């Protein structure tokens, strides 16, 4: 997380409080992503573990709802 925050802030050091907040928000987003993926699995009447197709559909739905944060820095890899 330190390297990610440094890349976002342009190399500036961040304090522990900022790291805790960002880690907490990331954890909440992943939880919401997994929860929506489980809904997708149930809607498709599938059982077993969550598959990548469920995660992709979950991400798509969250993006349509405006719950995916906008990209503030350009992508590293295309």
N, C-alpha and C positions, 0 to 999 in steps of 0.2 A: 504494500500500500504506500510505503514511503516513496518508492520510485515513481509510482503513478501520480501521486500528489506533486512531486517535484516536476514531473513533465507537464502537468497542468498549470502550475504556478510559475513556470519558467525557471526552475532551479532554486527558488526560494525555499528555505526551511519552513516547515509548518509545526505549530505547537501540538502538544498531545491532545488537547481538547478538540482541535480541528480533525485530527486523525480519528478520534473516537466517534465524532459526529458522522464523518464520511463512511467509516466502517459500519456504523449502525444503519445508515441509509442504504448502503449496498446490501446489507443482510436483509433488510426489509424488502428490497426490490427482488432479490433472489427468492425469498419466501413467497412473494406474490406471484412470481413467475412459475414456481413449482405448484402452488395452489391452483392457478389457472390451468396448468398442464394436466393436473389431476381431473379437473372438470372436463377438459377436452377428452381425456381417456374415457371417462364415464359416458360422455355424449356419444362417443364412437362405439360404445358397448365393448370395449376392449379390457382385458385384464393383464396383470403383470406389471413390470416396472415401467416407469415413464421413459419413452423413447425420444430420440432427437426430433422426430416429426411432431411430437406433442409439445416440446419446448418451442419449436419454431412457430407453431400455431398460437401458442400462448403469448409469445413475444409480439406476434402480429396483432392479436387482440388488444394487448396492453398498449401497443403503439396507436391503434385506432382510438382508444379511450383517452389518449394523451398522457398516459402514465409512464412513458419511456422518456427519460431526460434527453434534451437536445444535445447534439455533439458540439462542444465548445472548442475543441482542438481537432485538427485534421487527422484522418486515419493514418496509422503507421504503415499498414500493409493493405494492398488492394487486391 
